[in-house]
Amino acid sequence: MMKTRASLAVLAAAFFLALPIAMATGQGKFSNPASLNEQAPANYKVRFDTSKGSFVIEVIRDWAPNGADRFYNLVTNGFFDDTRFFRVVKNFMVQFGINGDPAVSAKMREARIQDDPVKQTNRRGYITYATSGPNSRTTQVFINTKDNGGLDSQGFSPFGRVITGMNVVDALNGEYGDGPPAGPGPNQNRIQTQGNAYLKTDFPNLDFVKKATIEK
């Protein structure tokens, strides 16, 4: 009987030790993207604490409701924590929003949202989703670091703006430049399939989000 109890104790310990691993490999909050459907407040602020400092984004839901709702759910569930600013193109934009865990990325890159009409122009400091075509937005976003009004006619719909810390955004490390085929920076397909392990090895100087939180 003592041996049986000991065996059960070992199995129980192994199970509970595995829980964080399961959460970290996409088996938790992001295993069912359809459940991340809370409607965002009309206006809310998100603080990004990064390796370079902090900045705050104000999101205005009326500008792009679908995008604002998705962003709210990503932030409140910790999606952006420990993610890299993997595409920093000086005098253009800063892009991020691929999770560091490939299992999470595999779920979320299929969780597309419908396009929002473009109500605001892509001014410096405004944040917008990256897309690969109509109704293809998922989790990747970019902050314009100059006025990019030419993106408006392509359907890029801003949903918020940096209200403090734009100097931090400007200072994010851009040494690697754009990714293939435009430049030698990180390959997005490899980020999706290999996550932070790839970025830490091949692009160790990338700045990153330590934590993103809704400001009360």
BASEZA-788018 format. One line per 8 residues: for each residue x, y, z of N, C-alpha, C. Coordinates in nm, 3 decimals. Atoms other than C-alpha are relative to their C-alpha. Example, Ala and Ser with C-alpha at 12.3 -4.5 7.8 and 13.67 -1.06 7.14 Angstrom:
BEGIN
0.089:-0.119:0.000:1.230:-0.450:0.780:0.090:0.120:0.000  -0.082:-0.119:-0.006:1.367:-0.106:0.714:-0.077:0.109:0.073
//
This chain:
BEGIN
0.083:-0.120:0.000:0.000:0.000:0.000:0.086:0.125:0.000  -0.089:-0.116:-0.005:0.285:0.240:0.081:0.059:0.028:-0.138  -0.058:-0.016:0.133:0.437:0.176:-0.260:-0.102:0.059:-0.096  0.106:-0.052:0.087:0.103:0.243:-0.431:-0.023:0.148:0.024  0.019:-0.141:-0.032:0.057:0.571:-0.248:0.115:0.084:-0.052  -0.117:-0.074:0.049:0.410:0.676:-0.336:-0.007:0.019:-0.150  0.012:-0.010:0.145:0.348:0.597:-0.701:-0.103:0.103:-0.040  0.104:-0.098:0.029:0.027:0.800:-0.698:0.051:0.141:0.024
-0.054:-0.132:-0.031:0.211:1.088:-0.536:0.092:0.048:-0.111  -0.091:-0.037:0.109:0.477:1.081:-0.808:-0.079:0.039:-0.125  0.082:-0.032:0.117:0.211:1.074:-1.081:-0.069:0.134:0.016  0.068:-0.127:-0.024:0.023:1.363:-0.922:0.097:0.115:-0.014  -0.100:-0.106:0.010:0.340:1.568:-0.892:0.037:0.025:-0.145  -0.034:-0.015:0.142:0.426:1.500:-1.255:-0.110:0.072:-0.075  0.112:-0.066:0.067:0.078:1.609:-1.361:0.001:0.149:0.025  0.005:-0.143:-0.032:0.091:1.940:-1.178:0.123:0.073:-0.053
-0.119:-0.062:0.060:0.446:2.007:-1.296:-0.022:0.022:-0.149  0.024:-0.013:0.144:0.322:1.955:-1.652:-0.096:0.110:-0.035  0.099:-0.102:0.032:0.046:2.213:-1.622:0.060:0.127:-0.057  -0.058:-0.120:0.059:0.270:2.518:-1.678:0.052:-0.024:-0.140  -0.052:0.032:0.132:0.428:2.340:-1.973:-0.115:-0.002:-0.100  0.116:0.003:0.089:0.085:2.277:-2.123:-0.048:0.140:-0.031  0.042:-0.138:0.023:-0.008:2.640:-2.075:0.095:0.068:-0.096  -0.100:-0.068:0.082:0.318:2.746:-2.237:0.003:-0.050:-0.142
-0.003:0.054:0.135:0.259:2.528:-2.540:-0.136:0.010:-0.068  0.121:-0.028:0.073:-0.076:2.666:-2.644:-0.119:-0.083:0.040  0.112:0.083:-0.041:-0.296:2.421:-2.455:-0.094:0.073:0.096  0.081:-0.075:-0.095:-0.438:2.693:-2.230:-0.092:0.098:-0.067  0.091:-0.106:0.042:-0.602:3.025:-2.310:-0.018:0.007:-0.151  0.004:-0.020:0.144:-0.518:3.022:-2.679:-0.031:-0.128:-0.079  0.033:0.123:0.072:-0.617:2.664:-2.759:-0.134:0.009:-0.071  0.130:-0.022:0.065:-0.966:2.790:-2.849:-0.016:0.149:-0.026
0.004:-0.144:0.027:-0.930:3.134:-3.011:-0.140:0.058:-0.004  0.137:-0.050:0.008:-1.307:3.162:-3.062:-0.054:0.043:0.136  0.046:-0.036:-0.134:-1.347:3.189:-2.685:0.052:0.136:0.045  -0.057:-0.131:-0.036:-1.141:3.510:-2.676:-0.082:0.108:-0.071  0.097:-0.082:0.075:-1.440:3.722:-2.773:-0.062:0.111:0.085  0.055:-0.106:-0.084:-1.489:3.980:-2.498:0.000:0.132:-0.076  0.004:-0.132:0.065:-1.602:4.318:-2.630:0.083:0.099:0.080  -0.086:-0.098:-0.065:-1.353:4.591:-2.554:-0.080:0.123:0.043
0.061:-0.130:-0.034:-1.443:4.916:-2.377:0.009:0.096:-0.119  -0.001:-0.099:0.108:-1.512:5.216:-2.597:0.138:0.063:-0.016  -0.138:-0.051:-0.001:-1.171:5.354:-2.502:0.076:-0.075:0.109  -0.084:0.060:-0.104:-0.890:5.180:-2.319:0.147:0.027:-0.033  -0.143:-0.026:0.016:-0.517:5.221:-2.266:0.079:-0.126:0.034  -0.086:0.116:-0.022:-0.247:4.954:-2.287:0.143:0.049:0.023  -0.139:-0.032:-0.030:0.091:4.991:-2.123:0.089:-0.116:-0.043  -0.099:0.098:0.042:0.378:4.807:-2.289:0.131:0.029:0.072
-0.131:-0.007:-0.064:0.679:4.752:-2.065:0.095:-0.083:-0.084  -0.090:0.067:0.094:0.967:4.666:-2.297:0.144:0.004:0.050  -0.143:0.000:-0.031:1.339:4.602:-2.288:0.064:0.136:-0.020  -0.054:-0.134:0.026:1.388:4.962:-2.398:-0.068:0.107:0.085  0.078:-0.098:-0.076:1.135:5.132:-2.167:-0.148:-0.027:-0.021  0.145:0.020:0.007:0.758:5.182:-2.161:-0.067:0.100:-0.094  0.086:-0.090:0.077:0.499:5.325:-2.395:-0.145:-0.040:0.023  0.142:0.023:-0.023:0.121:5.356:-2.375:-0.077:0.026:-0.128
0.086:-0.011:0.118:-0.131:5.300:-2.654:-0.144:0.024:0.047  0.142:-0.021:-0.022:-0.480:5.446:-2.642:-0.075:-0.062:-0.117  0.081:0.065:0.102:-0.732:5.230:-2.830:-0.140:0.062:0.001  0.132:-0.061:0.015:-1.052:5.389:-2.961:-0.083:-0.096:-0.084  0.071:0.111:0.065:-1.299:5.115:-3.044:-0.076:0.044:-0.125  0.077:-0.047:0.115:-1.505:5.326:-3.283:0.083:0.007:-0.128  -0.086:-0.007:0.118:-1.206:5.356:-3.515:0.000:-0.132:-0.076  -0.010:0.133:0.062:-1.191:4.980:-3.580:-0.045:-0.104:0.103
0.051:0.085:-0.108:-1.419:4.768:-3.355:0.055:-0.142:0.002  -0.050:0.138:0.002:-1.304:4.425:-3.471:0.146:-0.005:0.046  -0.141:-0.004:-0.039:-0.939:4.518:-3.435:0.018:0.034:0.147  -0.009:-0.039:-0.141:-0.993:4.685:-3.097:-0.038:-0.115:0.092  0.042:0.113:-0.081:-1.175:4.382:-2.960:0.107:-0.109:0.003  -0.105:0.103:0.005:-0.907:4.138:-3.077:0.120:0.044:0.085  -0.115:-0.050:-0.074:-0.630:4.356:-2.932:-0.025:-0.009:0.151  0.036:0.005:-0.142:-0.811:4.378:-2.597:0.012:-0.143:0.053
-0.008:0.139:-0.044:-0.844:4.000:-2.574:0.142:-0.054:0.000  -0.141:0.042:0.001:-0.481:3.946:-2.671:0.073:0.053:0.123  -0.070:-0.061:-0.113:-0.358:4.188:-2.405:-0.046:-0.063:0.132  0.049:0.049:-0.129:-0.584:4.065:-2.124:0.037:-0.146:0.025  -0.039:0.139:-0.017:-0.474:3.706:-2.185:0.151:-0.022:-0.013  -0.146:0.010:-0.006:-0.100:3.783:-2.197:0.068:-0.040:-0.129  -0.057:0.046:0.126:-0.043:3.714:-2.565:0.131:0.070:-0.035  -0.117:-0.076:0.043:0.215:3.990:-2.616:0.119:-0.012:0.094
-0.109:0.010:-0.097:0.425:3.910:-2.308:0.113:-0.085:-0.057  -0.120:0.068:0.050:0.780:3.808:-2.405:-0.003:-0.023:-0.151  -0.006:0.006:0.146:0.723:3.873:-2.776:0.098:0.104:-0.052  -0.104:-0.086:0.056:0.986:4.036:-2.997:-0.056:0.101:-0.100  0.024:-0.097:0.108:0.972:4.350:-3.209:0.088:-0.048:-0.116  -0.082:0.075:0.095:1.086:4.140:-3.502:0.023:0.072:-0.133  -0.017:-0.072:0.127:1.048:4.388:-3.787:0.003:0.149:0.031  -0.018:-0.142:-0.031:1.187:4.735:-3.722:0.066:0.065:-0.121
-0.049:-0.065:0.122:1.222:4.939:-4.040:0.001:0.150:0.027  -0.013:-0.140:-0.038:1.354:5.284:-3.964:-0.073:0.091:-0.099  0.077:-0.097:0.078:1.144:5.576:-4.085:-0.116:-0.064:-0.075  0.118:0.065:0.058:0.857:5.340:-4.160:-0.090:-0.053:0.111  0.087:0.058:-0.102:0.722:5.119:-3.881:0.075:-0.102:0.084  -0.049:0.104:-0.091:0.777:4.871:-3.597:-0.109:-0.106:0.009  0.101:0.107:0.004:0.601:4.534:-3.621:0.029:-0.105:0.107  -0.010:0.105:-0.101:0.532:4.273:-3.352:-0.133:-0.075:0.004
0.126:0.071:-0.015:0.266:4.023:-3.248:0.001:-0.145:-0.045  -0.009:0.145:0.016:0.396:3.672:-3.323:0.042:-0.055:0.135  -0.030:0.053:-0.132:0.388:3.476:-3.000:0.129:-0.082:-0.002  -0.127:0.071:-0.010:0.713:3.322:-2.879:-0.014:-0.150:0.007  0.026:0.144:-0.008:0.551:2.979:-2.844:-0.063:-0.045:-0.132  0.054:0.043:0.129:0.500:2.804:-3.181:-0.138:-0.064:0.009  0.132:0.063:-0.013:0.198:2.611:-3.047:-0.109:0.105:0.009  0.096:-0.110:-0.006:0.022:2.937:-2.964:-0.014:0.063:-0.138
0.003:-0.060:0.134:0.116:3.083:-3.302:-0.082:-0.085:-0.096  0.072:0.090:0.091:-0.025:2.777:-3.480:-0.150:0.017:0.015  0.142:-0.021:-0.022:-0.364:2.837:-3.320:-0.045:0.139:-0.048  0.046:-0.137:0.020:-0.378:3.215:-3.350:0.017:0.048:-0.144  -0.017:-0.050:0.137:-0.252:3.257:-3.707:-0.116:-0.043:-0.090  0.120:0.038:0.074:-0.572:3.084:-3.824:-0.124:0.074:0.051  0.114:-0.068:-0.064:-0.796:3.302:-3.602:-0.018:0.138:-0.061  0.010:-0.126:0.074:-0.873:3.570:-3.860:-0.123:0.079:0.042
0.115:-0.087:-0.027:-1.099:3.867:-3.801:-0.034:0.078:-0.127  0.048:-0.075:0.115:-1.305:4.065:-4.048:0.065:0.139:-0.004  -0.056:-0.134:0.017:-1.168:4.390:-4.188:-0.092:0.106:0.059  0.072:-0.120:-0.040:-1.271:4.724:-4.042:0.019:0.106:-0.108  -0.020:-0.112:0.092:-1.333:5.023:-4.270:0.108:0.094:0.053  -0.105:-0.094:-0.041:-1.046:5.271:-4.265:-0.064:0.134:0.035  0.057:-0.126:-0.046:-1.163:5.567:-4.056:0.107:0.103:0.036  -0.110:-0.088:-0.038:-0.825:5.711:-3.956:0.117:-0.023:-0.094
-0.118:0.017:0.084:-0.513:5.776:-4.156:0.115:-0.058:0.082  -0.115:0.061:-0.065:-0.188:5.597:-4.076:0.105:0.106:0.032  -0.094:-0.103:-0.046:-0.018:5.882:-3.895:0.112:-0.062:0.083  -0.107:0.038:-0.091:0.306:5.857:-3.702:-0.061:-0.029:0.138  0.048:0.037:-0.131:0.235:5.679:-3.374:-0.129:-0.079:0.001  0.125:0.075:0.005:-0.085:5.511:-3.493:0.031:-0.149:-0.020  -0.023:0.145:0.005:-0.114:5.133:-3.457:-0.108:-0.068:-0.085  0.081:0.062:0.104:-0.260:4.905:-3.725:0.036:-0.148:-0.009
-0.031:0.142:0.023:-0.285:4.533:-3.802:0.071:-0.020:-0.133  -0.057:0.049:0.124:-0.061:4.372:-4.058:-0.100:-0.096:-0.064  0.090:0.091:0.071:-0.251:4.178:-4.324:0.072:-0.068:-0.114  -0.051:0.066:0.121:-0.189:3.937:-4.609:-0.107:0.000:-0.108  0.110:-0.007:0.095:-0.509:4.028:-4.792:-0.130:0.027:0.074  0.128:-0.029:-0.064:-0.879:4.087:-4.724:-0.034:-0.097:0.113  0.049:0.079:-0.114:-1.010:3.965:-4.386:0.102:-0.103:0.049  -0.108:0.092:-0.040:-0.675:3.813:-4.289:0.070:0.043:0.129
-0.067:-0.048:-0.121:-0.591:4.004:-3.970:-0.007:-0.105:0.111  -0.002:0.096:-0.110:-0.486:3.787:-3.676:0.056:0.066:0.127  -0.062:-0.052:-0.123:-0.235:3.908:-3.413:0.114:0.098:-0.026  -0.114:-0.088:0.028:0.042:4.099:-3.590:-0.046:0.145:-0.018  0.031:-0.142:0.007:0.036:4.476:-3.550:0.128:0.078:-0.026  -0.117:-0.086:0.017:0.263:4.763:-3.638:-0.034:0.142:0.042  0.011:-0.141:-0.037:0.321:5.115:-3.512:0.072:0.081:-0.108  -0.061:-0.087:0.100:0.384:5.376:-3.780:0.099:0.093:0.069
-0.099:-0.092:-0.056:0.704:5.566:-3.707:0.019:0.124:-0.088  0.013:-0.123:0.078:0.627:5.824:-3.975:-0.141:0.003:-0.055  0.132:-0.006:0.064:0.314:5.942:-4.154:0.001:-0.091:-0.122  0.008:0.099:0.108:0.218:5.653:-4.382:-0.139:-0.002:-0.062  0.134:-0.011:0.056:-0.103:5.779:-4.538:-0.023:-0.085:-0.123  0.013:0.085:0.117:-0.033:5.573:-4.847:-0.055:-0.139:0.031  0.054:0.131:-0.039:-0.137:5.264:-4.649:-0.152:0.000:0.011  0.145:-0.008:-0.022:-0.493:5.390:-4.606:-0.078:-0.067:-0.113
0.073:0.054:0.115:-0.606:5.298:-4.956:0.020:-0.151:-0.017  -0.025:0.145:0.005:-0.463:4.947:-4.904:-0.079:-0.075:0.108  0.086:0.064:-0.098:-0.709:4.882:-4.621:0.057:-0.012:0.140  -0.059:0.006:-0.133:-0.480:4.927:-4.321:-0.073:0.101:0.091  0.092:-0.080:-0.080:-0.716:5.053:-4.052:0.054:0.021:0.143  -0.049:-0.025:-0.136:-0.564:5.217:-3.739:-0.111:-0.019:0.104  0.096:0.018:-0.109:-0.734:5.125:-3.412:0.043:0.070:0.129  -0.048:-0.070:-0.118:-0.527:5.328:-3.167:0.124:0.081:-0.031
-0.117:-0.087:0.020:-0.229:5.556:-3.114:0.085:0.000:0.127  -0.092:-0.015:-0.113:0.076:5.590:-2.892:-0.021:0.139:0.059  0.024:-0.130:-0.064:0.002:5.864:-2.640:0.115:0.041:0.092  -0.123:-0.033:-0.072:0.319:5.842:-2.429:0.107:-0.104:-0.036  -0.111:0.092:0.023:0.661:5.689:-2.493:0.033:-0.023:-0.146  -0.036:0.019:0.141:0.691:5.739:-2.868:0.151:-0.001:-0.018  -0.146:0.003:0.006:1.060:5.802:-2.803:0.053:-0.141:0.024  -0.040:0.140:-0.023:1.081:5.442:-2.676:-0.022:-0.081:-0.128
0.027:0.069:0.127:0.919:5.312:-2.995:0.109:0.034:-0.102  -0.104:-0.042:0.095:1.167:5.515:-3.200:0.136:-0.065:0.030  -0.131:0.053:-0.041:1.457:5.365:-3.001:0.011:-0.151:-0.011  -0.006:0.146:0.010:1.364:4.998:-3.055:0.103:-0.042:-0.104  -0.115:0.041:0.081:1.654:4.810:-3.209:-0.039:-0.036:-0.143  0.026:0.026:0.141:1.646:4.820:-3.587:0.121:-0.049:-0.075  -0.126:0.039:0.066:1.992:4.677:-3.659:-0.018:-0.110:-0.103  0.017:0.112:0.093:1.852:4.372:-3.838:-0.083:0.037:-0.122
0.077:-0.047:0.115:1.620:4.566:-4.068:-0.119:-0.088:-0.034  0.116:0.073:0.048:1.343:4.414:-4.273:0.034:-0.148:-0.018  -0.020:0.142:0.021:1.293:4.041:-4.316:-0.002:-0.038:-0.147  -0.001:0.046:0.139:1.320:3.830:-4.632:-0.136:0.020:-0.067  -0.114:-0.014:0.091:1.295:3.895:-4.919:0.058:0.141:-0.004  -0.044:-0.140:0.006:1.338:4.269:-4.853:0.131:0.025:0.073  -0.119:-0.024:-0.079:1.622:4.234:-4.604:0.045:-0.123:0.076  -0.060:0.114:-0.069:1.831:4.012:-4.375:-0.059:-0.028:0.138
0.058:0.016:-0.133:1.605:4.035:-4.070:-0.071:-0.132:0.020  0.066:0.126:-0.033:1.398:3.761:-3.905:-0.101:-0.045:-0.106  0.094:0.062:0.092:1.201:3.524:-4.126:-0.129:-0.031:0.075  0.124:0.017:-0.074:0.836:3.533:-4.021:-0.046:-0.146:0.006  0.038:0.141:-0.003:0.774:3.170:-4.116:0.075:-0.075:0.108  -0.080:0.067:-0.103:1.057:3.061:-3.889:-0.041:0.047:0.140  0.050:-0.044:-0.131:0.926:3.277:-3.605:-0.125:-0.079:0.035  0.124:0.073:-0.024:0.589:3.109:-3.644:0.026:-0.145:0.042
-0.022:0.143:-0.024:0.734:2.757:-3.639:0.103:-0.029:0.109  -0.107:0.024:-0.098:1.032:2.802:-3.402:-0.003:0.097:0.118  0.022:-0.091:-0.112:0.930:3.097:-3.186:0.124:0.073:0.050  -0.109:-0.077:-0.060:1.162:3.276:-2.947:0.133:-0.074:-0.004  -0.125:0.076:0.006:1.417:2.994:-2.964:0.082:0.043:-0.122  -0.065:-0.047:0.124:1.496:3.100:-3.322:0.050:0.143:0.015  -0.037:-0.141:-0.010:1.499:3.472:-3.246:0.113:0.023:0.098  -0.106:-0.018:-0.100:1.715:3.444:-2.935:0.135:-0.046:-0.053
-0.125:0.054:0.054:1.973:3.241:-3.127:0.054:0.084:-0.115  -0.046:-0.067:0.123:1.986:3.425:-3.459:-0.008:0.152:0.005  0.018:-0.146:-0.009:1.874:3.777:-3.358:-0.007:0.042:0.148  0.003:-0.015:-0.146:1.973:3.810:-2.992:-0.021:0.142:0.050  0.009:-0.138:-0.045:1.964:4.189:-2.982:-0.137:0.064:-0.023  0.135:-0.056:0.019:1.596:4.231:-3.071:-0.057:0.048:0.134  0.075:-0.042:-0.118:1.400:4.437:-2.821:-0.129:-0.080:0.009  0.117:0.085:-0.021:1.095:4.271:-2.671:-0.094:0.060:0.104
0.101:-0.037:-0.099:0.777:4.320:-2.472:0.021:-0.085:0.124  -0.004:0.075:-0.126:0.822:4.227:-2.110:-0.141:-0.035:0.044  0.138:0.023:-0.040:0.456:4.270:-2.029:-0.089:0.109:-0.058  0.101:-0.096:0.047:0.147:4.437:-2.177:-0.120:-0.011:0.092  0.111:0.000:-0.096:-0.133:4.539:-1.940:-0.099:0.113:-0.032  0.103:-0.103:0.011:-0.461:4.728:-1.952:0.017:0.096:0.117  -0.014:-0.098:-0.106:-0.420:5.051:-1.757:-0.137:0.028:0.062  0.125:-0.027:-0.071:-0.687:5.106:-1.493:-0.019:0.151:0.020
//
